[in-house]
């Protein structure tokens, strides 16, 4: 043990992170062991590079951005039925699974607990998880199948999530048979000097690695293997916080098959040219999403010959992948984006610091950064009022909040 400790100490010295062992002697034995394991797991070269990136402005100004083609679900005419029939056949054959990404921290909403457990205030008081599950069960019934459901959690919220499901008898699903939980990856959080933080529990302070971690964690946790065993070929991946998400869409599947693409995404048209959303585009000829912070006013306002915005298709985290595309995307590391956040930590004197303004860097990969792995993909424009009611903010913000989501949900399901 002593030799191992010394070896770890020497490595920490090399990377200027010796403080991680400052309070080692105050920890109970099990925690000491855990801390050493965690330290051994850290990729210090990666942490160094991530820290260097916090000092650099990342410029994509040399990228060649061009519009991405899309289809409008309600202008497909006779092709609608054609695509739908292809998709229906696949669903009936059990070839579709759904993945819900529920590993986010939901900081903007400020709910105490996993976001999926949030009650948006319907008369039924159903949680987001239950609303999503209702949709899946209803669709499954139509096709005579149970759509396998995979839920990505974070280390932080996994226990609470699984307990919530157990408390609700898994909403009629069967864990291990058609309901699976898996935990996404994490990265250490660092302060403005590049030092890795120690959390309240005396262990390394880590945060989930963003929704882009989905591919790697699906592969590493052997969920893609499980999907293959179940005969699944297509996987819808969506967020937990869109209470109108339609995870089962035969038209989207039919388009993917017909166009011979391995990724097909849904979009909604921007509410106005300057709405703060990312939109589909091609970057250097490959599929991508351009963030609102990156797009020029000229590009945001540009229209085609029909008066439609050239960059108007918002990415709403409603994407369909072949299992093979997920495996391909999971094999290559994605770039990390930097978020400056408030993070409680234990300082060098052993005191807990609770900051009231951001003090630490968190690193997140974005799901759409992997889109460039495929040569082409399909984008299907759907109706916002039918498929997009996100719960992002607290009601006081007034947009994308429980109140707006509840109203959209009630309107769509004619609950008033
Ligand atoms: P958001 O980017 O809106 O983040 O996630 P969030 O964590 O829910 O909320 P804020 O930003 O802290 O307020 C979009 C979707 O991606 C999932 C979320 O759970 C949500 O369904 N997500 C996000 C993950 O599963 N893991 C992550 O690391 C980040």
Boltz pocket constraint, residues with backbone or C-beta under 6 A from the ligand:
constraints:
  - pocket:
      binder: B
      contacts: [[A, 101], [A, 102], [A, 103], [A, 104], [A, 105], [A, 106], [A, 107], [A, 108], [A, 109], [A, 115], [A, 152], [A, 184], [A, 208], [A, 209], [A, 210], [A, 211], [A, 238], [A, 239], [A, 240], [A, 241], [A, 317], [A, 364], [A, 392]]
      max_distance: 6.0
